[in-house]
Amino acid sequence: MRKKVINSMLVLSLVATAFSCKSDKKTETSDVKEAKETSDMAATYNVDVEQSKINWVGSKPAGQHNGTVSLSKGTLKANDNGLVGGNVVIDMTSIEVLDLEGQDKKDLENHLMGYSNGKEDHFFNVTKYPEAKFEITGMETVEDQTMLSGNLTLKETSKNITFPVNVSMNKTDDSLMLTSDEVILDRTEWGIKFMSKSFIENLGDNFVSDEMKLSFDLKAFKAE
């Protein structure tokens, strides 16, 4: 019995380690790619901005913060084989912090959006860059996993990223859902360098992690 318990614990430990390694892997980036033309047979799905969001997580040695960003509009293209294209526009003025309340919540939101005096460009400077964009450039299946590629534009800098997604279509209400696990990005590749150890020396524990984690949660309905 003791041996079985030890073996079970070992298996659980290995599974947890494998999951941790997978989830901590930074998403690779590349130069911008052109979106493939979609067939006239592909149906258009309009993103429901009320039911869609992008989740985010940022961290520093003292802990992490998480929240959401809303979309202002978006369309997805799909045929009988699944998703084939599309794009979304992200409303950067809608950044919300979910793990804080009151003035702390408001202060962090203002800092991230650049509404704090003298800190406009620390992070996203939404007065100057009110929108971000994501344009799908390709889809492929790798080892039974759907991999989505697209150009992510933040603060006028665009990078192509590839990450696993789940796409499901519901014929009952003509809807399409796209979700992803956490996409781990290096924020400095988009010029967001505030309190980054990669660019500022002797920060000690007063740095902000370069890792910016995002996950997509989109729902769209077929256009009439």
Protein Blocks (a to p, Z undefined) as FASTA:
>chain_A
ZZmmmmmmmmmmmmmmmmmmmmmpccddddddddddddfkbccddddfklgccddddddf
kbccddddddfbdcddddfkbcfbdcddddfklgccfkbghjllmmmmmmmnopaghilm
mmnommlmmbccdddfbdcdeehiacddddddeehiacdddddddddddfklopacdddd
dddddfklnopaghiaklpghkljmbccfbdcddddddddddZZ
